[in-house]
Amino acid sequence: MKLAYSNEFKIKVLKYLEKVGSVAKTAHEFGVHPSTIYGWKAIGVEGFSRHFASQSDAPIEDLQKRIRQLERENSVLREAAKLFLNNDEAWYI
């Protein structure tokens, strides 16, 4: 099974690698296969930092847009429920 590591974790591993200088020691310390670390090393801290920054900005705007859409849908559904239940039976809405 392939594990998915966060970019934050990858950056932490690469910074440790820079400090220690040994892929084998870093792999043992973090429980990551050495070949995985070599792959991350090829991308570099800067590569993961750019990707991490771009990932963290976009979803917030998308989520806020989705929240507004769901709030509008919820409002429409509440009004439809009131009409369907003739307002007298809509005490729980």
JOVENJO-V675795 format. One record per backbone hydrogen bond with DSSP energy under -1.0 kcal/mol. NH is the residue of the N-H (numbers start at 1). CO is the residue of the C=O. E is the energy in kcal/mol with one decimal. If there is no record, write none. Layout:
# JOVENJO-V675795
nh->{NH	NH}
co->{CO	CO}
e->{E	E}
This chain:
# JOVENJO-V675795
nh->{10	11	12	13	14	15	16	17	18	19	20	21	26	27	28	29	30	31	32	37	38	39	40	41	42	43	44	48	49	50	51	52	53	54	55	56	57	58	59	61	62	63	64	65	66	67	68	69	70	71	72	73	74	75	76	77	78	79	80	81	82	83	84	85	87	88	89	93}
co->{6	7	8	9	10	11	12	13	14	15	16	17	22	23	24	25	26	27	27	33	34	35	36	37	38	39	40	44	45	46	47	48	49	50	51	52	53	54	55	57	58	59	60	61	62	63	64	65	66	67	68	69	70	71	72	73	74	75	76	77	78	79	80	81	82	86	85	90}
e->{-2.2	-2.5	-2.0	-2.5	-2.6	-2.4	-1.9	-2.5	-2.2	-1.7	-2.9	-3.3	-2.1	-3.0	-2.2	-2.5	-2.2	-1.4	-1.5	-1.6	-2.3	-1.8	-2.2	-2.7	-1.6	-1.1	-2.8	-1.9	-2.6	-2.6	-2.0	-2.8	-2.4	-2.3	-2.0	-1.8	-1.1	-1.3	-1.0	-1.0	-2.0	-2.9	-2.4	-2.2	-2.3	-2.4	-2.1	-2.0	-2.5	-2.4	-2.0	-2.4	-2.6	-2.0	-2.1	-2.5	-2.2	-2.1	-2.4	-2.3	-2.2	-2.2	-2.5	-2.4	-2.5	-3.3	-1.5	-1.3}
